[in-house]
Amino acid sequence: MQKSTEFEHPVTEVIKNRKSVRAYADRLIELQKINSLFEAVRWAPSSSNGQPWLYLYATKDQPELWNKLFDCLLEGNKLWAKDAPLLMISLARKNFIATDKPNHYAFYDLGAANAFLSIQAVELGLQLRQMGGYDHEKTKQNLNIPDTYLTGAMIAVGYPGDPASLPENLKVRELTPRDRFVQQEFIMNTTF
């Protein structure tokens, strides 16, 4: 399948500037910016306006909770996430609040909310990296997550740092230009 590092068509600058970084500056994120991230999430679209997301987060100046989140990461992510000033786990409520019926789109809605979060991060001069590389069962235990939620992406957020601070293999990956499948690989204007 064909990929390219170039934008084929115009998109907004925040999309152009979004990256999944691993290098973070040694700088805490201001509470106002954290609140702004979650305000963006608040306005994400969701099925029947169910807003099934929940975010459990900790800043580095909350070491007990931050370490509970960090402890759940797989070793490969711990190598760089140790410098992230903000860690969070995104969760999706399995059932609608209003009816207690299953919400079959909860995980889809959580993805939309995470996308809004990532775009708002760029707008604020931050970057984030979403991770599936964590121990889901340990996370549920460490954070006392009820069975009524699905665990989504673990997310590291911070001001972009110097890629030179990363181990060599990660530094190379951090500095490699992003590439994406070209549109002809994922859109159709016909049936199968």
Secondary structure, DSSP 4 states (H G I P E B T S, - for coil): --EESS-SS---HHHHH------B-S-PPPHHHHHHHHHHHHTS--GGG---EEEEEEETTSHHHHHHHHHTB-HHHHHHHTT-SEEEEEEEESB-TTT--B-TTHHHHHHHHHHHHHHHHHHTT-EEEEE--B-HHHHHHHTT--TTEEEEEEEEEE-B--GGGS-HHHHHHHHSPP-EE-GGGT--SS--
